[in-house]
Amino acid sequence: MTMRRIVVVGNGIAGLTACDSLRAAGFDGDLTVVGDERHQPYSRPALSKALLHSVNGSNADALQAHELPEPGHGASELLGVSVTGLDVDSRLVHLDGGDELPYDGLVIASGSRARRLREGAQGKGSSRELTLRTIEDAILLRERLASRPSVVVIGGGPLGMEVASGCLHLGCEVTLVSDGKPLARQLGDYLGHMFTSSAIRQGLRVVVGGKARLMESDAGTRVVLADGTELEADLVVTAVGDEPNTDWLAGTRLLVDGALRVDTRGRLRSDIVAAGDVAFFPGSRGVRRVPLWTSAIDQAKAAAVGLLKGDAAPEFTFQPYFWTEAFGLSLKSVGFTPMVGAPDYCEPGEDSDSMLLRWEDKDGSGTAVAINYRIPVPKLRRLADAGPSPRTLAHMM
C-alpha cells in the first residue's frame, strides 16, 4: 500500500524524530503530529538538571536549556490535543472533542507519564505530591523551591537523585527516601556508592526504609516508611518511575499483557509502528522498555524507516546510552546496566574526581563509563565495544 497520510501520536523527542526521519527517508505526503502538550518538543532531561539549578530567573542559560531547535519537518501540528482512541480496522485516530484523523501509516510515540504514590478520585495525583515530568511540573517545582523549603524526595533512581541534588544546590534541607541503595538498581553498587557518598558529603540525608507511602491531613503531607517511621517536610517530590501512555489503545488488540511490544523494526503491524517510552523493543537481553532520551531517538529513527520500507528496513540494534548529573558528578554510560562488582579497567582523568571505567560482561560486551571525564560519546561507544585488554583500551584513547 502506498502511504500518503501518516499520523504521529506524540510530540516528544520520539515523535519529533519520527517526523524528521520520515521526511529524510523520502516521505513527502501528508504528515500530522498530535501532542497533548501545547509546547513544541523540548528536552526533558534538562528539566531535572540545568533548569532546577535556576530559581526566579537567576540563570538565563539554565532557563533555556530545555529548548530544542524549531521543527523542520513541515507536519501539520495539533498541539494541546489528546488522543482518545484508535480504530485499527478503519485506520482512524480518535481525538478529544469527537474529531477523527484517517491514516495510511501510524507512529505511536505517546510516551509515558509520572507514576504517583497517591491517586485521587479522578485518577489524578494528590495536589501535595509533586512530580517532575513536564515543563509545567518544572515551573511549579521551581516556584515552590524559591522559599527554600525543607524537601523530601522519594525515589533513589536517577531522577530522584537529580531532583535532590538540585534542591540541595538551592539551599534546601533535603532528605532522600529510597527503597534500596540509591542508584544501585540502575548502575550497580559501585557507582551507586560513589554518588551516594558524594551526596552525603554535601549534606543530603539518605533514608533507606523500604516502600514509602503518603499520608495527608489538614496539617500537610507525611511520608510513612515500611517500618512505621514518619518524615515531615514542607515539600514532597516523588520520583518513583513512569507509566506508558497506552490507555487510548484499549480494545485495539495491539497490547500484549498490557505492553506495546514491537518487532526489531518497530512494527506492531505493517501500517503501525511505535517508539520511545511507550514501546517494548526486542534486543540481546530480551524485550525491554528503555525510557531513555537517546533510546527514544534511536527507536524512532528505526520505526520510521520500518513503517515506510517494511522488511527492507534495517533491524534496530540497541546500545544504551545514559547520562546523569548530581552532587558534583557527571556520568556518561554506554552499555547495559547495572554493572556487577568493581570495574575491570580504570583510567584516572586530569582531575582528582574524574575517571574512565569499563566493565566486561560475560557475553563479551562491555559497559564504558566516564565520570567527570571529557570524552566524546562516539569514542565512549568504541570503548564499550573494545576487548577486555587494558592495552587495547589505552591504544584507543
Disulfide bonds with the S-S distance in Angstrom:
none
